[in-house]
Amino acid sequence: MGDDIRDLFFDPNHPTLLGGCARAASAEEARYRVQYPNSRARTSRIFALDAAAAEVMYGVTESPWNGAHFLTLSTTATIDPEATPAEALPLAHPDGAAADLGRELDGADVVVLLATRGDSEGAAEVIAREAFHRKIMCAGLALAQDQQDHAVDRVVNSMRRFASVLVVARDNDFVPAMLTALRA
C-alpha cells in the first residue's frame, strides 16, 4: 500500500502531480526558466466614477505605480451612453486638467472602474465600450465601506455588465491591494 501512494505522487508519466511540482523546482529544471523580467510594463487606467470614489482614489495616487493613470468623471450629471461618444465623456486628471478617453486608452492594458454609488452606469458603459473595442480588460471595484447592502447591490449592478472582473471592497484599504494585484 505504501508503494502505491508513493507511486501516485512520484509517477514520471504524470508530471502534474505533487511530485511533478517538486521536480519543476529543481536546479535541473531551473535552466529552462526565462531569466529576465517582463519586457513591457503594464499600463493601467483607473477611473473614479463618483466624488466619493475619487476621494478614495486620490488617497493612493501618490504611491509608486507602474504606468497607471488616475482619472475622474468630472460631472455629476447623468451620462447617456447612447448619446455620449468617447471623446465627449467629461474626464479629468487628479490635478483637474481635462482628459480625453481615447488618448488615455491608447496603449493601456487594463481599465479599473471605481464606484461608491450606482448612478454612474452610463459613464461606466462609455468607458467599457471603448475598452472593449480596443481589447482592453475592464475590472470593476465597488467600494462598499460604510454602506448598506442594498446600496452596494446598486453599485455592483451598475458595473456588472461592463466588468470582466468585479470585486466588492468592504474596506477602502483594499483599493491599493487590488491595484497591486492588477499590476497597476
Backbone torsions as a table, in degrees:
resi	resn	phi	psi	omega
1	MET	NA	-42.3	179.9
2	GLY	-60.8	-40.5	179.8
3	ASP	-66.6	-34.2	178.9
4	ASP	-63.4	-43.0	179.4
5	ILE	-66.1	-43.6	178.7
6	ARG	-60.3	-41.1	179.0
7	ASP	-65.0	-33.2	178.7
8	LEU	-62.8	-41.7	-176.7
9	PHE	-84.9	-21.6	-175.7
10	PHE	-121.8	31.0	-179.9
11	ASP	-74.4	115.7	-178.5
12	PRO	-66.2	-16.2	178.9
13	ASN	-85.0	-9.6	-179.9
14	HIS	-128.1	75.7	-174.2
15	PRO	-70.0	-8.0	-179.5
16	THR	-86.1	-4.1	177.2
17	LEU	-76.5	179.6	-176.4
18	LEU	-52.1	-43.6	178.9
19	GLY	-62.9	-33.1	178.6
20	GLY	-63.8	-38.5	177.6
21	CYS	-65.0	-40.3	179.2
22	ALA	-64.4	-40.8	178.7
23	ARG	-67.6	-35.1	-179.7
24	ALA	-66.9	-22.8	179.3
25	ALA	-90.6	3.9	-177.7
26	SER	-76.7	161.7	178.2
27	ALA	-62.8	-34.1	179.7
28	GLU	-62.1	-42.9	-179.9
29	GLU	-77.4	-24.7	-177.8
30	ALA	-61.3	-24.7	-178.9
31	ARG	-65.2	-16.9	179.8
32	TYR	-90.1	-5.8	-178.2
33	ARG	-76.3	148.6	174.2
34	VAL	-74.0	129.8	-172.2
35	GLN	-99.5	19.2	178.3
36	TYR	-136.1	156.8	-177.8
37	PRO	-71.1	172.9	177.3
38	ASN	-52.6	138.7	-175.5
39	SER	-77.8	-15.3	-177.4
40	ARG	-134.7	127.7	178.6
41	ALA	-73.7	150.4	177.4
42	ARG	-77.7	142.5	175.8
43	THR	-118.2	123.5	-174.7
44	SER	-116.1	151.1	174.0
45	ARG	-123.9	120.2	-177.8
46	ILE	-110.6	123.0	-176.3
47	PHE	-113.9	119.8	172.5
48	ALA	-89.6	121.4	-172.7
49	LEU	-93.5	-2.6	176.3
50	ASP	-153.2	169.9	-174.2
51	ALA	-62.5	-41.6	-179.7
52	ALA	-67.1	-38.2	176.2
53	ALA	-65.9	-35.6	177.7
54	ALA	-64.0	-40.3	178.5
55	GLU	-62.3	-42.4	177.1
56	VAL	-63.4	-44.3	-179.3
57	MET	-62.8	-43.9	179.6
58	TYR	-58.4	-27.9	179.3
59	GLY	-68.7	-16.7	-178.4
60	VAL	-115.7	-3.2	-174.5
61	THR	-67.7	-24.6	-178.3
62	GLU	-80.7	-12.4	177.9
63	SER	-67.0	155.9	178.3
64	PRO	-74.6	114.0	180.0
65	TRP	-115.7	157.8	-177.7
66	ASN	-93.9	81.3	176.3
67	GLY	74.9	20.5	179.4
68	ALA	-81.6	140.7	172.6
69	HIS	-115.6	133.8	-179.7
70	PHE	-107.6	129.3	-175.8
71	LEU	-135.2	151.7	177.5
72	THR	-124.8	152.0	171.0
73	LEU	-76.2	121.6	-172.5
74	SER	-97.5	31.9	175.8
75	THR	-147.7	153.2	172.9
76	THR	-102.9	-1.9	179.0
77	ALA	-70.2	150.8	176.9
78	THR	-70.2	132.6	179.8
79	ILE	-95.1	126.1	174.2
80	ASP	-89.5	108.8	-174.7
81	PRO	-64.4	-26.3	179.5
82	GLU	-75.5	-27.9	-176.5
83	ALA	-103.7	0.6	-176.2
84	THR	-115.0	105.1	175.0
85	PRO	-72.8	161.3	-176.7
86	ALA	-54.5	-41.5	-176.8
87	GLU	-70.8	-13.5	-179.8
88	ALA	-99.1	-2.2	179.6
89	LEU	-69.2	122.4	-176.9
90	PRO	-76.0	102.0	-179.8
91	LEU	-120.2	154.6	178.0
92	ALA	-142.9	150.2	171.8
93	HIS	-76.8	165.3	179.1
94	PRO	-56.3	-27.4	179.2
95	ASP	-82.5	0.3	178.0
96	GLY	96.5	-10.3	179.5
97	ALA	-67.1	140.5	-179.8
98	ALA	-64.7	148.4	179.7
99	ALA	-128.9	146.5	178.2
100	ASP	-104.9	123.4	-176.3
101	LEU	-57.1	-46.1	-178.7
102	GLY	-59.8	-46.4	179.4
103	ARG	-66.2	-36.9	-180.0
104	GLU	-66.4	-34.5	-178.3
105	LEU	-82.0	-14.6	176.5
106	ASP	-59.0	119.7	177.9
107	GLY	81.5	1.6	-179.3
108	ALA	-77.7	147.8	178.0
109	ASP	-103.3	-29.7	-177.0
110	VAL	-148.1	144.1	174.9
111	VAL	-115.6	133.9	176.9
112	VAL	-121.9	124.5	177.7
113	LEU	-100.0	127.3	176.6
114	LEU	-112.3	132.9	179.4
115	ALA	-150.2	144.7	173.9
116	THR	-112.9	-14.8	-179.8
117	ARG	-127.8	160.3	-177.7
118	GLY	-97.5	17.2	-175.6
119	ASP	-98.6	12.8	179.8
120	SER	-114.7	30.2	-178.6
121	GLU	-61.0	-37.8	-179.8
122	GLY	-62.7	-44.2	178.5
123	ALA	-65.5	-40.8	177.7
124	ALA	-59.5	-40.3	-179.6
125	GLU	-66.3	-42.2	179.9
126	VAL	-62.8	-45.6	-179.7
127	ILE	-64.5	-48.2	-177.5
128	ALA	-65.3	-37.4	178.8
129	ARG	-62.4	-44.2	179.5
130	GLU	-66.9	-39.5	177.3
131	ALA	-63.8	-42.3	179.4
132	PHE	-59.9	-44.7	179.8
133	HIS	-63.1	-26.4	179.8
134	ARG	-97.4	4.8	-179.6
135	LYS	59.9	43.4	178.1
136	ILE	-106.9	130.3	178.4
137	MET	-64.7	139.8	179.7
138	CYS	-119.5	123.1	177.6
139	ALA	-114.3	150.5	178.0
140	GLY	-121.9	141.6	178.1
141	LEU	-129.4	106.0	178.7
142	ALA	-85.3	114.9	-177.4
143	LEU	-87.9	111.3	-168.9
144	ALA	-112.1	10.1	-178.0
145	GLN	-59.9	130.6	178.0
146	ASP	62.5	25.2	179.4
147	GLN	-113.8	150.3	175.3
148	GLN	-74.7	156.7	-177.3
149	ASP	-58.0	-40.1	-178.8
150	HIS	-65.4	-33.2	177.2
151	ALA	-70.7	-38.2	177.9
152	VAL	-65.9	-40.7	177.3
153	ASP	-58.3	-39.4	179.8
154	ARG	-64.6	-41.4	177.8
155	VAL	-64.2	-47.3	-179.7
156	VAL	-59.7	-46.0	-179.1
157	ASN	-64.9	-28.1	179.8
158	SER	-72.2	-20.5	-179.1
159	MET	-113.2	-11.9	-172.2
160	ARG	-53.0	-43.8	-176.1
161	ARG	-71.8	-16.6	-170.3
162	PHE	-108.3	-17.3	-173.9
163	ALA	-107.7	130.0	176.2
164	SER	-78.3	-20.4	173.5
165	VAL	-128.3	125.8	-179.6
166	LEU	-132.7	122.3	-175.8
167	VAL	-125.2	140.2	173.1
168	VAL	-99.9	122.0	178.7
169	ALA	-105.1	109.9	179.0
170	ARG	-76.3	-14.5	-179.3
171	ASP	-131.9	130.9	-177.8
172	ASN	-65.7	-17.1	176.0
173	ASP	-67.3	-12.2	178.5
174	PHE	-73.7	-22.5	-175.6
175	VAL	-58.2	-53.4	179.3
176	PRO	-63.0	-32.3	177.9
177	ALA	-65.0	-42.4	178.4
178	MET	-65.3	-43.9	179.6
179	LEU	-64.2	-37.0	176.1
180	THR	-65.0	-42.1	178.9
181	ALA	-62.6	-32.2	178.1
182	LEU	-85.9	4.2	-179.3
183	ARG	58.5	42.6	179.5
184	ALA	-68.5	NA	NA
